[in-house]
């Protein structure tokens, strides 16, 4: 079939994996469905301990079988030790054909590429796939295609039962001996455990792995003992230095500052910029600079942010400390300043990823978002965005909350330089659609700003703003004029990954790269 | 069948309602089961409002049908307006045969008795049934037998799917227009919304009714927008004066003070009285007095309470303020001092009723309880307790957390005077078993203390304590000697209510009272 964003999705693939092709953002809205549920074992015996003496014992008590699905979170980011630790023990036990369902994976997980070759790992379902895992996927090493989902899409898939997690492994900075886990305290703070909340509730078995056992009760708990089977202590759950980065890149790049200024004017000049507005920025140089540029305008006009959301960083915490933000609702922490802030400020609040972005619950925070600033590897003339495949066709990115916030926000702004090296960012057709164009409102480049013609209201609002408005085609032409139209990437027919839309339909497929 | 506590449960009844008879506390421990799940309607349209203009509109949008099951909470206690408000509107709509599944019901709900007569209400499933509803039940007015459950048992029943809630109605002191609800703020504070948490997650439709709409987001939310379909504002959700009582009864009754002293000595002399111990007291005069009597002993020995739990009152908050309690985990607030305290103290924490007491999750707080002090209407020589049927055989009580905490606690203490008026408390056979004797460790009366012979360890621990230890038979004989053996209450054969054990098996049945 040709889906709603013009991508050919093989019918056989859809049939085999019980999927539909993407049919537009509103396709499944308001559709009833019955939620999934785990099969659990009760515990009403006060004498039974959940503490195990080793990870091996936890795995044995979970009665592992070939072909199981495992859940993991990525709050430890590039410092995560949990996935490798678990999967290497699984390999030693001779278990095979595991599907890893992680909220995201990164450079920390390069060793998993070997386990793919060895047949221990049969497939990957994740937001991010980078490094050697991305290469393994793009070279067709998985037994079944990878599935790439947004953060909201992963929660949806678990809550609807598309994924049934046999075991969830939750690395936790602190935990008590009965399984109450928190994202703070201990030596490996990650601030929140938002991504794990759905795993804890929907997995049959739940193992918390911690390097800091604390007295009972570790309350308020992010993960409740009511969902936890076993508690396992290890030396280290992650590398504290890589769990968060303290490097806030204050950009001095002239192009980035110019794009930040465009974004700031787009926001301040929009009908949604009024007291109580809501906002998510990313971590890029331009996006971060917007925080600083908006501040004097907010102060001058007496406008406060009602809630800020997303990956939270120092810049947003400082805006709250200055009295300009009423609530920060936090599903992921990006730096140590934000970790300190969530422990000290009662208006900086941990939320679940379902609350953040699940499109199939009864209403997520992204639905209430006024502005989001997002990046892109490519944007095409239909405003479709690619944040996953590189210019060589290899999987090396993560949709994260991109499709979720873009779909929800009243004004979704993509910021990207027109060209990177010799690669045009604005193009005829993105290599892979990871956020559909109907969710994108504004594209800000260093060569001008394009507003999606679906948003005639915004076009009218900025007509006399003095902003350098261009059509997306003009931006593409300019990009191609400078660097030329790149040669197409050569792929084989085999599908190695499916990009799932938020609602579980297939937005695009990624094919095996051709090697000479 | 004759069940594990010697009660005859009609086989036909068990077959009709797919129940089993009670088979002992450990019967279902560690048994696997698949959780229930609601059928929900997704909402990914940022433009769709959840606000309705009236309760009637909320009910219409829920597409009510005859025979539905409704969930309600009892955090507003005797001040609750929600059940009557909803059920009267339901009656006006001509809907019939509703089953009310409330966490508890009380004197506020006398008007429901009329709706039972009229066929609007077909059955009641609740912890507490008192006043005119209790009379209606005991006189056989329901179409189907009432089911009386403990607080933990209700959560279990919903999570296992014994109850499928079609609609949950959640009265909330504050709510935003997207359904984030809290137990604090506004004019009708109830402190926590613990009982409603399971309703929100397992009901197909969820309606929040509030008298205080607050700006979005009302975070941290006790009930999340992700589970809420409609938000309805009304003038008043309850009578603030009756939601909580500020009257802390400091007893001067000599018998109560004597029993409090016995309890205090039992606790302080037990092997579990050490730093970090855990504790639940009830609200009775003797139980409350124990808080005050324990304090100097704790101070002298440097012993702190690790966590206190249960219905929370000023006395426990004051112990925390004095530095003697590390955490208060709160599933119900009993006075306004406790409501203020939970808003101001980060170590006083709202928990769900599943966390509190559900026997079929992976571990509840009651499993970690060292001491609980509980009341009783009757205790028999097998240590079975009745807290539900009065001496006239009429339903007028509530198991509440009684069976849950008794089962979980290392030392479950029942405090009751040996006789009340002309009624013996200690007897051959309780009218109705609501907590099985195997969960009861110590019975404290004003005529002496009986220790369950199952607990030879405790018997040995107190042998030389100087406490007036008696056998339970001696206490019974003493009671009968003073007031005589009462005539048996006359019942008809018809079963009007089933008392469910925590695990869903049938502990006892209540029969229709014989009217002359």
Interface residues (C-beta under 8 A of the other chain):
Chain A: X25 X26 X28 X29 X30 X31 X32 X33 X34 X35 X36 X37 X38 X39 X40 X41 X42 X43 X44 X45 X46 X48 X50 X178 X179 X206 X215 X216 X217 X219 X220 X224 X225 X226 X227 X228 X229 X276 X306 X307 X326 X327 X329 X346 X349 X350 X351 X352 X354 X355 X358 X359 X360 X361 X362 X363 X364 X365 X367 X368 X369 X407 X408 X410 X502 X503
Chain B: X25 X26 X28 X29 X30 X31 X32 X33 X34 X35 X36 X37 X38 X39 X40 X41 X42 X43 X44 X45 X46 X48 X50 X178 X179 X206 X215 X216 X217 X219 X220 X224 X225 X226 X227 X228 X229 X276 X306 X307 X326 X327 X329 X346 X349 X350 X351 X352 X354 X355 X358 X359 X360 X361 X362 X363 X364 X365 X367 X368 X369 X407 X408 X410 X502 X503
